Amino acid sequence: MITGVGGRGAYNLSMAARAEQPLRLEVLDLRHLQARDLAPLLEEEARIWREQLRWDFHASSEIVRRYLDLRSLSGYALMEGRLPIGYCYYVHEEHKILIGDLFVSGAYRTQDHQHLLLDHVVETARHTPGVERIEGQLLMLDSVAVEQLYRPGELAVFERNFMLAEGIGRLRRDQFGPAAPAAVVFGPWDERHLEPVAELIARAYHLHVDSSINDQYRSLAGARRFLHNIIQYPGCGAFYGPAAFLALDATGRICGVSLTSVVAEGVGHITQICVAPEWRGRGIGGELLWRSLQAFVALGCDAASLTVTAANAGAVRLYERVRFRTIRRFRAYVWENFR
């Protein structure tokens, strides 16, 4: 048990009589709970994603509900008595733990409560045989002090931006920079090109800051898994092939790709724009982005979102030039060297 300080108004409970009383909280393994226990918490989180990010979170929460009912979701719930007020789950992938989500109800969302959940997962990972790395991109974690909890050199922190462009049907092609070289041909996404696209991703992200955040970018096998995940699972929205495009050079080799999804009615998402190192700065990224946004407009979308690492200055400049604005800043966390 720990003692903390509460807030106001979670789940329509009257907090007036309890506002000055310390909370008695417990951290509980998620496998002791079922979907119905976390339903109000998941609905609150879905409302925040919808209202603040224009993202329909229900597909992701349905996966959480399914695994909860199977008693197979790894992670922890923060409990006040019998009431779940926060949760954090993770996935064990070979040598690493991937933290999927961390959310604490607004009435209880203190830094200490969020850190408590996070540290339970990190400590579990530390003591899991074979785990050498922990990754987490946590949009709902409201803290800028996580690194203070860990030893120097154990935790790396990367600032990231969640960006949104509205009124995408009013954008003009000239806002996206110069035309790509005539030798480059653009075509629709085709799953027959999964292998060369994986090769492109692994090559393009060599020594790139994003390969420090997601180690799947560091190898061909990892890039294959990355592609499989974004096409098959709803973590980045529902994959939408008609807005995804390939760029091919004069030899027919893939030199660029845009991957896309739909995250809510009327809202598309740019999951990935990747250009081969030797072709960067020559208009290919801008053309891929333009084509993907036009395909969203044809679908009836009026907005599109994306996430980008703040240190990726060139990409941030391109997105800002075409009216993407940062509506949420969050952090990616990577723990290593903890053995």
FENQUIFEN-V110383 format. One record per backbone hydrogen bond with DSSP energy under -1.0 kcal/mol. CO is the residue of the C=O (numbers start at 1). NH is the residue of the N-H. E is the energy in kcal/mol with one decimal. If there is no record, write none. Layout:
<<CO & NH & E> <CO & NH & E>>
This chain:
<<2 & 25 & -1.8> <4 & 23 & -1.5> <10 & 13 & -2.1> <15 & 18 & -1.4> <15 & 19 & -1.4> <18 & 21 & -1.9> <23 & 4 & -1.2> <25 & 2 & -1.4> <26 & 79 & -3.3> <28 & 77 & -3.1> <29 & 32 & -2.1> <30 & 33 & -2.1> <34 & 37 & -1.1> <34 & 38 & -1.0> <38 & 42 & -2.8> <39 & 43 & -2.3> <40 & 44 & -2.0> <41 & 45 & -2.2> <42 & 46 & -2.5> <43 & 47 & -2.0> <44 & 48 & -1.8> <45 & 49 & -2.4> <46 & 50 & -2.3> <47 & 51 & -2.9> <48 & 52 & -2.8> <49 & 53 & -1.5> <49 & 55 & -1.5> <57 & 61 & -2.4> <58 & 62 & -2.2> <59 & 63 & -1.1> <60 & 64 & -1.7> <61 & 65 & -2.6> <62 & 66 & -2.5> <63 & 67 & -2.4> <64 & 68 & -2.2> <65 & 69 & -2.3> <66 & 70 & -1.2> <67 & 72 & -2.6> <68 & 71 & -1.5> <74 & 90 & -2.5> <75 & 30 & -2.1> <76 & 88 & -2.4> <77 & 28 & -2.9> <78 & 85 & -3.4> <79 & 26 & -2.1> <80 & 83 & -2.0> <83 & 80 & -2.8> <85 & 105 & -3.0> <86 & 78 & -2.6> <87 & 103 & -2.6> <88 & 76 & -2.6> <89 & 100 & -1.6> <89 & 101 & -1.2> <91 & 98 & -3.1> <93 & 96 & -2.4> <95 & 132 & -3.8> <95 & 133 & -1.2> <96 & 93 & -2.8> <97 & 135 & -2.5> <98 & 91 & -2.5> <101 & 89 & -1.4> <103 & 87 & -2.6> <105 & 108 & -2.1> <108 & 110 & -2.4> <110 & 114 & -1.9> <111 & 115 & -2.7> <112 & 116 & -2.1> <113 & 117 & -1.6> <114 & 118 & -2.4> <115 & 119 & -2.9> <116 & 120 & -1.4> <117 & 121 & -1.5> <118 & 122 & -2.4> <119 & 123 & -2.6> <120 & 124 & -2.0> <121 & 125 & -2.5> <122 & 126 & -2.4> <123 & 127 & -1.3> <125 & 128 & -1.7> <128 & 131 & -1.9> <133 & 97 & -2.2> <134 & 335 & -2.5> <135 & 99 & -3.2> <136 & 333 & -3.2> <138 & 141 & -1.2> <141 & 143 & -1.2> <145 & 148 & -1.2> <146 & 149 & -2.2> <147 & 150 & -1.2> <151 & 154 & -2.0> <154 & 336 & -2.6> <156 & 334 & -2.2> <158 & 332 & -2.9> <159 & 310 & -2.1> <160 & 330 & -2.3> <161 & 308 & -2.0> <162 & 327 & -2.6> <162 & 328 & -1.4> <163 & 306 & -2.0> <164 & 325 & -2.1> <165 & 304 & -2.2> <167 & 170 & -2.0> <168 & 171 & -1.2> <172 & 175 & -1.4> <173 & 176 & -1.9> <181 & 184 & -1.9> <185 & 248 & -3.0> <187 & 246 & -3.0> <190 & 193 & -2.5> <191 & 194 & -1.6> <193 & 197 & -2.3> <194 & 198 & -2.5> <195 & 199 & -2.2> <196 & 200 & -2.2> <197 & 201 & -2.6> <198 & 202 & -2.4> <199 & 203 & -2.0> <200 & 204 & -3.3> <201 & 205 & -2.0> <203 & 206 & -1.1> <205 & 208 & -2.0> <208 & 211 & -1.5> <209 & 212 & -1.4> <210 & 214 & -2.5> <214 & 217 & -1.7> <215 & 218 & -1.3> <219 & 223 & -2.3> <220 & 224 & -2.2> <221 & 225 & -1.9> <222 & 226 & -2.5> <223 & 227 & -2.4> <224 & 228 & -2.5> <225 & 229 & -2.6> <226 & 230 & -2.2> <227 & 231 & -1.8> <228 & 232 & -2.4> <229 & 233 & -2.3> <234 & 237 & -2.1> <238 & 262 & -2.2> <240 & 243 & -1.3> <241 & 244 & -2.0> <244 & 189 & -1.8> <245 & 258 & -2.5> <246 & 187 & -2.5> <247 & 255 & -2.9> <247 & 256 & -1.3> <248 & 185 & -2.8> <249 & 252 & -2.1> <253 & 249 & -2.7> <255 & 276 & -2.7> <256 & 247 & -2.7> <257 & 274 & -2.6> <258 & 245 & -1.1> <259 & 271 & -1.7> <259 & 272 & -1.8> <260 & 240 & -2.4> <261 & 269 & -2.6> <262 & 238 & -2.2> <263 & 56 & -3.1> <264 & 267 & -2.3> <266 & 302 & -1.9> <266 & 303 & -1.4> <267 & 263 & -1.9> <267 & 264 & -1.3> <268 & 305 & -2.0> <269 & 261 & -2.3> <272 & 259 & -2.7> <274 & 257 & -2.3> <276 & 279 & -1.9> <277 & 280 & -1.1> <283 & 287 & -1.8> <284 & 288 & -2.5> <285 & 289 & -2.3> <286 & 290 & -2.5> <287 & 291 & -2.5> <288 & 292 & -2.3> <289 & 293 & -2.5> <290 & 294 & -2.3> <291 & 295 & -1.9> <292 & 296 & -1.8> <293 & 297 & -2.2> <294 & 298 & -2.2> <295 & 299 & -1.3> <296 & 301 & -2.7> <297 & 300 & -1.1> <302 & 167 & -1.9> <302 & 168 & -1.3> <303 & 268 & -2.3> <304 & 165 & -3.1> <305 & 270 & -2.8> <306 & 163 & -3.1> <308 & 161 & -3.1> <309 & 312 & -2.2> <311 & 313 & -2.1> <312 & 316 & -2.2> <313 & 317 & -2.5> <314 & 318 & -1.9> <315 & 319 & -2.5> <316 & 320 & -2.6> <317 & 321 & -2.0> <318 & 322 & -1.1> <319 & 324 & -2.6> <320 & 323 & -1.5> <325 & 164 & -2.4> <328 & 162 & -3.1> <330 & 160 & -3.0> <331 & 138 & -1.3> <332 & 158 & -2.5> <333 & 136 & -2.0> <334 & 156 & -2.9> <335 & 134 & -2.0>>
